Amino acid sequence: MAEEKKEELQEDYRIMPEDAPYEHGFNIRTLWAALFVGFIMMPATIYLGLLMGQTMQGAAQWVTIILFVEITKRAFIRLKTQEILIMYWVAAGLLAMGGTRVGVGAAMFGGPFSTKIWDQYFVNSPQAVGLVNHIPAWLTPKPGSPVFLTRSFLHKVWVLPIVVLVFYQLLFYVNQISLGYVLFRFTADIERLSFPMAPVTAGGATALAETSAKKEGWKWRVFSIGSMIGVIYGTLYIVVPTLSNVLMTEPVSIIPIPWIDLTTHLKVVLPAAPLVIATDLTHFLVGMVLPFWVVVGTFIGGVGRTLIANPILHHLGILQKWSPGMTFLPTRISNDLDFWLSFASIGFSITIFVIGIGVLIRSSIRKRRKEPGVAISSGVGAGGLPEGRGDIKIIFAVLLWAASTLGFVFFVHWLVPGFPVLFIVLFGFVITPFISYVAARMLGITGSAQGTGFFGLREGAFFLSGYKGADIWFAPVPMFQHGTITGTFKQMELTKTKFGSYVKMTMLTIGLMLVCSFIFWSLIWKLGPIPSAAYPFVHRVWPYNATWQALWASSTIEGGTGLIREGLKFKYMIAGAGFGGVLFAAFSALGVPSLVFYGIIGGVTVFGGTFIPQFLGAMFSRFYFAKRFGIKRWRAYAPILLAGYACGVGLVGMTSISIVMIAKSVSEVVF
């Protein structure tokens, strides 16, 4: 009897029934959702991104879904879980950058033309003064061009940059989906990684499917509670600074955005310690969702680097560029150049990749020994792949990826003919799958792929090539991190959504994204300079990213700065890789959960003080909520609570931002 109750409880908190069939999620309703997101949601999301950065990721998606759920309920139509998930990714695809272009260090949002907004800022920034004569015409107009005074894309000097941007988008999506699918087959089907953050979106989709069917169960109740938390916190965090910007010359913030900087207050006790505390409540809730030992490891890594290692390294004379009075961003840059760029960003990435390859080989050998008649490409063993999931042969996906990568090789060679083709081939066919697999494994184990960009690898290759010039730093070099899309495939598997639905959705969003991104970035750019004090996040963070991009780009031109070359220290790279390997071996010997190790690696490279609220969230989750609700129930509640919070913040954020846009548009017309 007790066993039956246990099985019933497990079924109650499962995202989808085990025997549910896979279904398509792309249809005419998702098409209407795409049009709504593109023409209604995108302008507000762009403004919110400028205000807060990417901390609002997911909010606009849930707002869109709730609206369509309510509309279809009144039309007596029930939205399926699969349709809701595809609507989520329609919104995400339209509101994201549309591919991470190499060389863009800033957080991008609002479609591909966000990169052109970044480019116009960078070429006119103080950091890029020494690069004025090295900015390629296919990237952006030269500094001082009249288009920067009128703030408009409607000029002939933008034609070539826009053509390059569009061609890049087409190649990128083919490259991303094909390689991402191959990585999913390896990490999810062969290695059986858990992807702990995948249930957030999947659980939110099923919760909204419940209310669409007028069966408001526990998922909808938890989602609603999270939404109210988001509304309350979002009012303080977003509404006040957003609406005050209409009435005052400077926005007023009750809670600092995006962090509270304690660096200068610690300079005597903890020199060279760049400590900030992220103020977005999202990080606290994420700490409740991530595996506990991952968060503990992240906290150890973050505290160990920031408060312990940095003062010691400064005392030893390794962190030489720091000086008292530096705030968080200058301290972070100086410390990275002195030590952490080589030791952590590059050294730890080597460790993660070597461990990942070892685990993959070991799991493949074990599977072959257990099931000798099954090839690796079969995915899950003798039972074959899940029926109806929409899988294709891995060889076909590999060929698509190879063809798109070859397209990038010719594309970059056309833009930068003086750069050695061999290095472009190396980026596309070796480095991209390398770092993508590292990221996919980190995402599958810890729920986050942060810190897996393998900083310094691309840059080191540029140095080794002997190329003299800055244009290669702005070219769409095919060095991508496609590992994160494996989480999307996992979400589709959890919600029983056919993989083909995502491919069809992507084909739709590419064209719509380009059109809407062009229209609304043009309009918002017309309202005022970007960045400025009206947009707190980009106003504080973009100068940091511009500094790094200028340092890298100037390192390969005659008379350029040598700071980057000085910052790449081979001995620290080897030390970082060795330290990571020894730490992993020690943890394995002592029986310490491997999640702690991966958390430490991520914590050392984390940016922006997010490890502190995440740790607090994890502690509340484990020692209060799990005891109050029960471990199984709370694990089901937490992801949907986070999804609801994102929706609530989005509701108040979008409302306040629409008021600001209307007010500023009226002001533009009057004056």
C-alpha positions as CSV (number, residue, x, y, z in Angstrom):
1,M,0.0,0.0,0.0
2,A,2.8,2.4,0.9
3,E,4.5,1.6,-2.4
4,E,1.4,2.4,-4.4
5,K,1.1,5.8,-2.6
6,K,4.8,6.5,-3.4
7,E,4.3,5.7,-7.1
8,E,1.1,7.9,-7.1
9,L,3.0,10.8,-5.6
10,Q,5.8,10.5,-8.1
11,E,3.3,10.6,-11.0
12,D,1.6,13.7,-9.5
13,Y,4.8,15.7,-9.7
14,R,6.0,14.4,-13.1
15,I,6.1,17.0,-15.8
16,M,4.5,14.7,-18.4
17,P,3.1,11.2,-18.1
18,E,5.7,8.6,-19.1
19,D,3.5,7.1,-21.8
20,A,2.4,10.4,-23.3
21,P,3.0,10.5,-27.1
22,Y,5.3,13.1,-28.8
23,E,3.3,15.8,-30.5
24,H,3.9,18.8,-32.8
25,G,3.9,22.2,-31.3
26,F,4.2,24.4,-34.4
27,N,0.9,25.5,-36.0
28,I,-1.1,28.6,-36.9
29,R,-1.5,29.6,-33.3
30,T,2.3,29.7,-32.8
31,L,2.5,31.8,-36.0
32,W,0.1,34.4,-34.5
33,A,2.2,34.3,-31.3
34,A,5.3,35.0,-33.4
35,L,3.7,38.0,-35.0
36,F,2.5,39.3,-31.6
37,V,6.0,39.0,-30.1
38,G,7.7,40.5,-33.1
39,F,5.6,43.6,-33.4
40,I,4.2,44.1,-29.8
41,M,6.7,42.7,-27.3
42,M,10.1,43.4,-29.0
43,P,10.2,47.1,-28.4
44,A,9.4,46.8,-24.7
45,T,11.9,44.0,-24.4
46,I,14.7,46.0,-26.0
47,Y,14.0,48.9,-23.6
48,L,14.0,46.5,-20.6
49,G,17.2,44.9,-21.7
50,L,18.9,48.3,-21.9
51,L,17.6,49.0,-18.4
52,M,18.5,45.7,-16.8
53,G,20.5,43.6,-19.2
54,Q,19.7,39.9,-19.6
55,T,18.3,39.4,-16.1
56,M,14.8,39.5,-17.6
57,Q,15.3,36.6,-19.9
58,G,12.1,34.5,-19.9
59,A,9.8,37.2,-18.6
60,A,8.5,38.4,-22.0
61,Q,8.0,34.7,-23.1
62,W,5.7,34.0,-20.2
63,V,3.7,37.2,-20.7
64,T,3.1,36.2,-24.3
65,I,2.0,32.7,-23.4
66,I,-0.4,33.9,-20.7
67,L,-2.0,36.3,-23.1
68,F,-2.5,33.6,-25.7
69,V,-3.8,31.1,-23.0
70,E,-6.4,33.6,-22.0
71,I,-7.4,34.4,-25.6
72,T,-7.8,30.8,-26.5
73,K,-9.8,30.0,-23.4
74,R,-12.4,32.5,-24.4
75,A,-12.4,31.0,-27.8
76,F,-13.0,27.5,-26.2
77,I,-9.6,26.3,-27.6
78,R,-7.2,24.4,-25.4
79,L,-3.5,25.0,-25.9
80,K,-1.3,21.9,-25.6
81,T,1.8,21.8,-23.6
82,Q,3.8,21.4,-26.8
83,E,2.2,24.5,-28.4
84,I,3.0,26.5,-25.2
85,L,6.7,25.4,-25.3
86,I,7.1,26.3,-28.9
87,M,5.5,29.7,-28.2
88,Y,8.0,30.2,-25.5
89,W,10.9,29.5,-27.9
90,V,9.3,31.6,-30.6
91,A,9.4,34.5,-28.1
92,A,12.9,33.6,-27.0
93,G,14.2,33.4,-30.6
94,L,12.7,36.7,-31.6
95,L,13.8,38.6,-28.5
96,A,17.4,37.2,-28.3
97,M,20.3,38.5,-30.3
98,G,20.1,35.8,-33.0
99,G,23.5,34.3,-32.5
100,T,26.5,35.4,-30.5
101,R,28.8,37.2,-32.9
102,V,32.5,36.7,-32.1
103,G,33.9,39.9,-30.6
104,V,30.8,41.2,-29.0
105,G,31.4,41.1,-25.3
106,A,28.3,42.9,-24.2
107,A,25.0,41.2,-23.4
108,M,22.8,41.5,-26.5
109,F,19.0,41.3,-26.8
110,G,16.3,42.3,-29.1
111,G,17.4,40.6,-32.3
112,P,20.5,40.8,-34.6
113,F,20.4,44.6,-34.9
114,S,21.5,44.8,-31.3
115,T,25.0,44.1,-32.6
116,K,24.8,47.2,-34.8
117,I,23.8,49.3,-31.8
118,W,26.8,47.9,-29.9
119,D,29.1,48.6,-32.9
120,Q,28.0,52.2,-33.2
121,Y,28.7,52.6,-29.5
122,F,32.1,50.9,-29.6
123,V,33.5,52.8,-32.6
124,N,32.6,56.1,-31.0
125,S,33.7,55.1,-27.5
126,P,36.9,56.5,-25.9
127,Q,38.3,52.9,-25.7
128,A,38.3,52.7,-29.5
129,V,40.2,55.9,-30.3
130,G,43.3,54.1,-31.4
131,L,41.3,51.8,-33.7
132,V,39.6,54.5,-35.8
133,N,41.6,53.7,-39.0
134,H,41.2,49.9,-38.5
135,I,37.4,49.6,-38.3
136,P,36.3,47.6,-41.4
137,A,33.5,49.1,-43.6
138,W,31.5,45.9,-43.5
139,L,31.1,46.3,-39.7
140,T,29.9,49.8,-39.2
141,P,30.3,53.3,-40.6
142,K,33.5,55.2,-39.6
143,P,33.5,57.3,-36.4
144,G,32.3,60.8,-37.2
145,S,29.8,59.7,-39.9
146,P,26.6,61.8,-40.1
147,V,24.5,58.7,-39.4
148,F,25.6,58.8,-35.8
149,L,24.2,62.3,-35.4
150,T,20.9,61.4,-36.9
151,R,20.9,57.9,-35.3
152,S,19.5,56.1,-38.3
153,F,20.1,52.9,-40.2
154,L,18.4,54.3,-43.3
155,H,21.6,55.3,-45.1
156,K,23.7,53.7,-47.8
157,V,26.7,53.3,-45.6
158,W,24.7,50.7,-43.6
159,V,24.0,48.5,-46.6
160,L,27.1,46.4,-46.5
161,P,27.1,45.9,-42.7
162,I,23.4,44.8,-42.9
163,V,24.1,42.3,-45.8
164,V,26.9,40.8,-43.8
165,L,24.7,40.5,-40.8
166,V,21.8,38.8,-42.7
167,F,24.1,36.2,-44.3
168,Y,25.7,35.5,-40.9
169,Q,22.3,34.8,-39.4
170,L,21.4,32.2,-42.0
171,L,24.6,30.3,-41.6
172,F,24.6,30.5,-37.8
173,Y,21.2,28.9,-37.3
174,V,22.0,25.9,-39.5
175,N,25.3,25.5,-37.7
176,Q,23.7,25.8,-34.2
177,I,20.8,23.4,-34.6
178,S,22.8,20.7,-36.4
179,L,25.7,20.6,-33.9
180,G,23.4,21.2,-30.9
181,Y,21.4,18.1,-31.9
182,V,24.5,16.0,-32.1
183,L,25.7,17.2,-28.7
184,F,22.3,16.5,-27.2
185,R,22.4,12.9,-28.4
186,F,25.8,12.4,-26.7
187,T,25.1,14.2,-23.4
188,A,21.4,13.2,-22.9
189,D,21.1,9.9,-24.6
190,I,24.6,8.4,-24.0
191,E,25.9,10.1,-20.9
192,R,22.4,10.5,-19.4
193,L,23.1,13.9,-17.9
194,S,20.2,15.4,-15.9
195,F,20.0,19.1,-17.2
196,P,18.7,20.4,-13.9
197,M,17.4,23.7,-15.3
198,A,15.4,22.2,-18.1
199,P,12.3,21.6,-15.8
200,V,11.9,25.3,-15.3
201,T,10.6,26.0,-18.7
202,A,9.0,22.6,-19.1
203,G,7.2,22.8,-15.8
204,G,6.0,26.3,-16.6
205,A,4.6,25.1,-20.0
206,T,2.7,22.3,-18.3
207,A,1.3,24.6,-15.7
208,L,-0.1,27.0,-18.3
209,A,-1.4,24.0,-20.2
210,E,-3.4,23.1,-17.1
211,T,-5.1,26.4,-16.9
212,S,-5.7,26.4,-20.6
213,A,-7.7,23.2,-20.1
214,K,-9.5,24.8,-17.1
215,K,-7.9,22.3,-14.8
216,E,-6.0,24.6,-12.4
217,G,-3.9,22.1,-10.3
218,W,-0.9,22.6,-8.2
219,K,1.3,23.8,-11.0
220,W,-0.9,26.8,-11.7
221,R,-1.1,27.7,-8.0
222,V,2.7,27.7,-7.7
223,F,3.1,29.6,-10.9
224,S,0.6,32.3,-9.7
225,I,2.5,32.7,-6.4
226,G,5.7,33.2,-8.3
227,S,4.0,35.7,-10.5
228,M,2.9,37.8,-7.5
229,I,6.4,37.7,-6.0
230,G,7.6,39.0,-9.4
231,V,5.0,41.8,-9.5
232,I,5.9,43.0,-6.0
233,Y,9.7,42.9,-6.5
234,G,9.5,44.2,-10.1
235,T,7.6,47.2,-8.9
236,L,10.6,48.2,-6.7
237,Y,13.3,47.1,-9.0
238,I,12.0,48.1,-12.4
239,V,8.9,50.4,-12.3
240,V,10.4,53.1,-10.0
241,P,13.5,53.7,-12.0
242,T,11.7,53.3,-15.3
243,L,8.8,55.8,-14.6
244,S,11.1,58.2,-12.8
245,N,13.1,58.6,-16.0
246,V,10.1,60.2,-17.5
247,L,9.6,62.8,-14.8
248,M,13.3,63.5,-13.9
249,T,16.6,64.1,-15.7
250,E,18.1,61.1,-13.9
251,P,16.3,57.8,-13.0
252,V,15.8,57.0,-9.3
253,S,16.6,53.5,-8.1
254,I,15.4,52.1,-4.8
255,I,17.4,48.9,-5.3
256,P,20.7,49.5,-7.2
257,I,20.8,48.0,-10.7
258,P,22.5,45.5,-11.4
259,W,24.5,45.1,-8.2
260,I,25.7,46.7,-4.9
261,D,29.5,47.4,-5.2
262,L,31.5,46.8,-2.0
263,T,34.9,46.8,-3.6
264,T,36.1,50.2,-2.4
265,H,34.8,49.5,1.1
266,L,37.1,46.4,1.4
267,K,40.3,47.9,0.0
268,V,42.1,48.0,3.3
269,V,41.0,44.7,4.7
270,L,40.8,42.7,1.4
271,P,42.9,44.4,-1.3
272,A,42.2,43.6,-4.9
273,A,38.9,41.9,-4.0
274,P,36.2,42.9,-6.6
275,L,33.0,42.1,-4.5
276,V,29.5,43.0,-5.7
277,I,26.2,41.5,-4.7
278,A,23.7,41.0,-7.5
279,T,20.3,42.6,-6.7
280,D,18.0,40.7,-9.1
281,L,15.8,38.3,-7.1
282,T,16.1,35.9,-10.1
283,H,19.5,34.7,-8.8
284,F,18.0,33.8,-5.4
285,L,15.3,31.7,-7.0
286,V,17.8,30.1,-9.3
287,G,19.7,29.0,-6.3
288,M,16.5,27.1,-5.2
289,V,16.3,25.2,-8.5
290,L,20.0,24.3,-9.1
291,P,21.4,21.2,-7.4
292,F,22.4,22.1,-3.9
293,W,26.0,20.9,-4.2
294,V,26.5,22.8,-7.4
295,V,25.5,26.0,-5.6
296,V,27.7,25.2,-2.7
297,G,30.6,24.7,-5.1
298,T,29.8,27.9,-6.9
299,F,29.8,29.8,-3.6
300,I,33.1,28.2,-2.6
301,G,34.6,29.2,-5.9
302,G,33.3,32.7,-5.9
303,V,34.3,33.4,-2.3
304,G,37.6,31.6,-2.8
305,R,38.6,33.8,-5.7
306,T,37.1,37.1,-4.6
307,L,37.8,37.2,-0.9
308,I,40.7,34.8,-0.3
309,A,42.8,34.3,-3.5
310,N,42.8,37.9,-4.7
311,P,44.3,39.4,-1.5
312,I,46.9,36.7,-1.2
313,L,47.9,37.1,-4.9
314,H,48.1,40.8,-4.4
315,H,50.3,40.3,-1.3
316,L,52.6,38.0,-3.4
317,G,52.9,40.7,-6.1
318,I,51.0,38.8,-8.8
319,L,48.1,41.2,-9.0
320,Q,50.2,44.3,-9.8
321,K,47.7,46.4,-11.8
322,W,45.2,46.9,-9.0
323,S,45.3,50.2,-7.0
324,P,43.2,51.4,-4.0
325,G,40.1,53.3,-5.1
326,M,39.3,51.0,-8.0
327,T,35.6,50.0,-8.2
328,F,34.4,46.5,-9.3
329,L,34.9,46.8,-13.1
330,P,38.5,48.2,-13.1
331,T,39.5,45.8,-10.4
332,R,38.0,42.8,-12.3
333,I,39.8,43.9,-15.5
334,S,43.2,44.3,-13.8
335,N,43.0,41.0,-12.0
336,D,42.0,39.2,-15.1
337,L,45.0,40.6,-17.0
338,D,47.4,39.8,-14.2
339,F,46.3,36.2,-13.4
340,W,42.7,34.9,-13.8
341,L,42.5,35.1,-17.6
342,S,45.2,32.5,-17.9
343,F,44.7,30.5,-14.8
344,A,40.9,30.2,-14.7
345,S,39.3,31.1,-18.0
346,I,41.8,29.1,-20.1
347,G,43.3,26.6,-17.6
348,F,40.0,25.4,-16.1
349,S,38.5,25.1,-19.6
350,I,41.2,22.6,-20.5
351,T,40.5,20.6,-17.3
352,I,36.7,20.4,-18.0
353,F,37.2,19.3,-21.6
354,V,39.7,16.6,-20.7
355,I,37.4,15.3,-17.9
356,G,34.5,15.4,-20.3
357,I,36.3,13.4,-23.0
358,G,37.4,10.9,-20.4
359,V,33.8,10.4,-19.1
360,L,32.4,10.1,-22.7
361,I,35.0,7.4,-23.6
362,R,34.4,5.5,-20.4
363,S,30.6,5.6,-20.7
364,S,30.8,4.5,-24.3
365,I,33.1,1.6,-23.5
366,R,30.8,0.5,-20.7
367,K,27.8,0.7,-22.9
368,R,29.5,-1.3,-25.6
369,R,30.5,-4.0,-23.1
370,K,27.0,-4.2,-21.8
371,E,25.4,-4.0,-25.2
372,P,28.1,-5.0,-27.7
373,G,25.7,-5.0,-30.7
374,V,24.7,-1.4,-30.3
375,A,26.6,1.5,-32.0
376,I,27.1,4.8,-30.3
377,S,24.9,6.6,-32.8
378,S,21.9,4.6,-31.6
379,G,21.7,6.8,-28.6
380,V,20.0,5.0,-25.7
381,G,20.9,1.4,-26.3
382,A,19.0,-1.7,-27.2
383,G,15.6,0.0,-26.8
384,G,16.5,2.5,-29.5
385,L,15.5,6.2,-29.4
386,P,12.2,7.4,-28.0
387,E,9.5,6.7,-30.5
388,G,8.1,9.8,-32.2
389,R,10.7,12.2,-30.8
390,G,11.7,13.3,-34.3
391,D,15.3,12.1,-34.3
392,I,17.4,12.0,-37.5
393,K,20.6,10.1,-38.2
394,I,23.5,11.7,-36.6
395,I,25.5,11.5,-39.8
396,F,23.0,13.8,-41.5
397,A,23.2,16.4,-38.7
398,V,27.0,16.2,-38.9
399,L,27.0,16.9,-42.7
400,L,24.7,19.9,-42.2
401,W,27.0,21.3,-39.6
402,A,30.1,20.7,-41.8
403,A,28.4,22.4,-44.8
404,S,27.5,25.5,-42.8
405,T,30.9,25.6,-41.2
406,L,32.5,25.5,-44.7
407,G,30.3,28.4,-45.6
408,F,31.7,30.4,-42.7
409,V,35.2,29.6,-43.8
410,F,34.6,31.1,-47.3
411,F,32.6,34.0,-45.8
412,V,35.4,35.1,-43.4
413,H,38.0,34.6,-46.1
414,W,36.0,37.0,-48.3
415,L,35.8,39.6,-45.5
416,V,39.4,39.3,-44.3
417,P,41.4,37.8,-47.2
418,G,44.8,38.3,-45.5
419,F,44.0,36.1,-42.6
420,P,45.3,32.4,-43.0
421,V,42.4,30.1,-44.0
422,L,43.9,27.3,-42.0
423,F,43.1,29.1,-38.8
424,I,39.5,29.7,-39.9
425,V,39.1,26.0,-40.6
426,L,40.6,25.3,-37.1
427,F,38.0,27.5,-35.5
428,G,35.0,26.0,-37.3
429,F,35.9,22.3,-37.4
430,V,37.9,21.8,-34.1
431,I,37.4,24.6,-31.6
432,T,33.6,25.1,-32.0
433,P,32.8,21.4,-31.3
434,F,35.4,21.5,-28.5
435,I,34.0,24.3,-26.5
436,S,30.4,23.4,-27.4
437,Y,30.8,20.0,-25.9
438,V,32.4,21.5,-22.7
439,A,29.4,23.8,-22.4
440,A,26.9,21.0,-23.0
441,R,28.4,18.9,-20.3
442,M,28.4,21.8,-17.8
443,L,24.8,22.6,-18.6
444,G,23.8,18.9,-18.3
445,I,25.6,18.6,-14.9
446,T,25.2,22.0,-13.2
447,G,22.4,23.7,-15.1
448,S,24.7,26.5,-16.2
449,A,27.3,26.8,-19.0
450,Q,28.9,29.9,-17.5
451,G,32.6,30.0,-17.7
452,T,32.9,27.6,-20.6
453,G,33.8,30.1,-23.3
454,F,37.4,29.1,-23.3
455,F,38.7,32.7,-23.2
456,G,42.1,33.2,-24.9
457,L,41.9,30.3,-27.3
458,R,40.7,32.4,-30.3
459,E,42.9,35.3,-29.3
460,G,46.0,33.0,-29.0
461,A,45.3,31.7,-32.5
462,F,45.1,35.2,-33.8
463,F,48.5,35.9,-32.3
464,L,50.0,32.7,-33.6
465,S,48.8,33.4,-37.1
466,G,51.1,36.4,-37.3
467,Y,48.3,38.5,-38.9
468,K,48.6,42.3,-38.5
469,G,45.4,44.2,-38.4
470,A,42.2,44.6,-36.3
471,D,39.5,43.6,-38.8
472,I,39.8,39.9,-37.9
473,W,38.6,40.7,-34.4
474,F,35.3,41.9,-35.8
475,A,34.8,39.1,-38.4
476,P,32.2,36.4,-37.9
477,V,34.8,33.8,-37.2
478,P,33.1,30.4,-36.8
479,M,34.0,29.9,-33.1
480,F,30.7,29.3,-31.4
481,Q,29.4,27.9,-28.2
482,H,26.4,25.8,-29.3
483,G,26.3,23.7,-26.1
484,T,23.4,25.6,-24.5
485,I,20.9,24.5,-27.2
486,T,21.1,21.0,-25.7
487,G,19.0,22.3,-22.9
488,T,16.3,23.3,-25.4
489,F,16.2,19.8,-26.8
490,K,15.9,18.4,-23.3
491,Q,12.9,20.6,-22.6
492,M,11.3,19.3,-25.7
493,E,11.9,15.8,-24.6
494,L,10.4,16.5,-21.1
495,T,7.3,18.0,-22.6
496,K,7.0,15.3,-25.4
497,T,7.4,17.9,-28.2
498,K,8.6,16.7,-31.6
499,F,12.1,18.1,-32.5
500,G,10.8,19.1,-35.9
501,S,8.6,21.8,-34.4
502,Y,11.7,23.6,-33.2
503,V,13.2,23.5,-36.7
504,K,10.1,24.9,-38.3
505,M,9.8,27.6,-35.6
506,T,13.4,28.7,-36.3
507,M,12.7,29.0,-40.0
508,L,9.8,31.4,-39.2
509,T,11.6,33.5,-36.6
510,I,14.8,34.2,-38.7
511,G,13.0,36.5,-41.2
512,L,10.6,38.0,-38.7
513,M,13.4,38.7,-36.3
514,L,15.4,40.6,-38.8
515,V,12.5,42.8,-39.9
516,C,11.3,43.6,-36.4
517,S,14.7,44.1,-34.9
518,F,15.6,46.6,-37.7
519,I,12.3,48.5,-37.1
520,F,12.4,48.8,-33.4
521,W,16.1,49.3,-32.8
522,S,15.8,52.2,-35.3
523,L,12.9,53.7,-33.3
524,I,14.5,53.3,-29.9
525,W,17.9,54.6,-31.1
526,K,16.0,57.7,-32.4
527,L,14.7,58.4,-28.9
528,G,18.2,59.0,-27.5
529,P,21.9,57.9,-27.4
530,I,22.6,54.3,-26.4
531,P,24.0,53.9,-23.8
532,S,23.2,56.7,-21.5
533,A,22.1,57.3,-17.9
534,A,18.6,56.4,-18.9
535,Y,19.7,52.8,-19.3
536,P,21.5,51.9,-16.0
537,F,22.7,48.4,-17.0
538,V,24.4,49.2,-20.3
539,H,25.6,52.5,-18.9
540,R,27.6,50.6,-16.3
541,V,28.5,47.4,-18.1
542,W,29.2,48.3,-21.7
543,P,32.3,50.4,-20.9
544,Y,33.8,47.2,-19.3
545,N,33.1,45.2,-22.5
546,A,34.4,48.0,-24.7
547,T,37.6,48.1,-22.8
548,W,38.2,44.4,-23.3
549,Q,37.3,44.5,-27.0
550,A,39.6,47.4,-27.6
551,L,42.4,45.7,-25.8
552,W,42.1,42.6,-27.9
553,A,41.6,44.4,-31.2
554,S,44.6,46.7,-30.7
555,S,46.9,43.8,-29.7
556,T,47.6,42.8,-33.4
557,I,48.1,46.2,-35.0
558,E,51.4,48.0,-35.3
559,G,51.9,50.1,-32.2
560,G,49.0,48.5,-30.4
561,T,48.8,47.9,-26.7
562,G,50.7,45.0,-25.3
563,L,48.5,44.5,-22.2
564,I,46.7,41.4,-23.7
565,R,50.0,39.7,-24.7
566,E,51.3,40.4,-21.2
567,G,48.1,38.9,-19.7
568,L,48.4,35.6,-21.5
569,K,50.9,33.7,-19.3
570,F,51.5,30.1,-20.3
571,K,52.7,29.1,-16.8
572,Y,49.5,30.2,-15.3
573,M,47.5,28.3,-17.9
574,I,49.3,25.1,-17.1
575,A,49.0,25.8,-13.4
576,G,45.2,26.3,-13.8
577,A,44.8,23.1,-15.7
578,G,46.9,21.2,-13.2
579,F,45.1,22.7,-10.2
580,G,41.7,21.7,-11.8
581,G,42.9,18.2,-12.5
582,V,44.3,17.7,-9.0
583,L,41.2,19.1,-7.4
584,F,39.0,16.7,-9.4
585,A,41.2,13.7,-8.5
586,A,41.2,14.7,-4.8
587,F,37.4,15.1,-4.7
588,S,37.0,11.7,-6.5
589,A,39.3,10.0,-4.0
590,L,37.5,11.6,-1.0
591,G,34.1,10.8,-2.3
592,V,33.1,14.5,-2.6
593,P,30.2,14.9,-5.0
594,S,31.4,15.8,-8.5
595,L,28.8,18.6,-8.6
596,V,30.9,20.5,-6.0
597,F,33.9,20.4,-8.3
598,Y,31.9,21.7,-11.3
599,G,30.3,24.4,-9.1
600,I,33.7,25.6,-7.9
601,I,34.9,25.8,-11.5
602,G,31.9,27.9,-12.4
603,G,32.2,30.0,-9.3
604,V,35.7,31.0,-10.0
605,T,34.7,32.4,-13.4
606,V,31.3,33.8,-12.4
607,F,30.7,37.6,-13.1
608,G,28.6,40.0,-11.2
609,G,28.3,38.6,-7.6
610,T,25.5,36.2,-8.5
611,F,27.0,33.4,-6.3
612,I,25.9,35.2,-3.1
613,P,22.1,35.3,-3.7
614,Q,22.2,31.9,-5.3
615,F,23.8,30.4,-2.1
616,L,21.2,32.1,0.1
617,G,18.4,30.7,-2.1
618,A,19.9,27.2,-1.9
619,M,20.1,27.4,1.9
620,F,16.5,28.5,2.2
621,S,15.5,25.8,-0.2
622,R,17.3,22.9,1.5
623,F,16.8,23.8,5.2
624,Y,13.4,25.5,5.2
625,F,11.2,24.8,2.1
626,A,12.3,21.2,1.5
627,K,11.5,20.4,5.2
628,R,8.2,22.2,5.1
629,F,6.8,20.8,1.8
630,G,8.8,17.6,1.5
631,I,11.8,17.1,-0.8
632,K,9.9,15.6,-3.7
633,R,7.1,18.2,-3.6
634,W,9.5,21.2,-3.3
635,R,11.7,20.0,-6.2
636,A,8.6,20.1,-8.3
637,Y,7.5,23.5,-7.0
638,A,10.8,25.4,-7.3
639,P,11.2,25.4,-11.1
640,I,7.6,26.5,-11.6
641,L,8.0,29.2,-8.9
642,L,10.9,30.6,-10.8
643,A,9.0,30.6,-14.1
644,G,6.1,32.4,-12.4
645,Y,8.4,35.0,-11.0
646,A,9.9,35.8,-14.4
647,C,6.3,36.2,-15.7
648,G,5.3,38.6,-12.9
649,V,8.4,40.8,-13.3
650,G,7.7,40.8,-17.0
651,L,4.1,42.0,-16.5
652,V,5.0,45.1,-14.5
653,G,8.1,45.7,-16.5
654,M,6.4,45.7,-19.9
655,T,3.6,47.9,-18.5
656,S,5.9,50.6,-17.2
657,I,8.1,50.5,-20.2
658,S,5.2,50.9,-22.6
659,I,4.3,54.1,-20.7
660,V,7.9,55.4,-21.0
661,M,8.0,54.7,-24.8
662,I,4.7,56.5,-25.4
663,A,5.8,59.5,-23.3
664,K,9.2,59.7,-25.1
665,S,7.6,59.3,-28.5
666,V,5.1,62.1,-27.8
667,S,8.0,64.3,-26.6
668,E,9.9,63.5,-29.8
669,V,6.9,64.6,-31.9
670,V,6.3,67.8,-29.9
671,F,9.9,69.0,-29.9
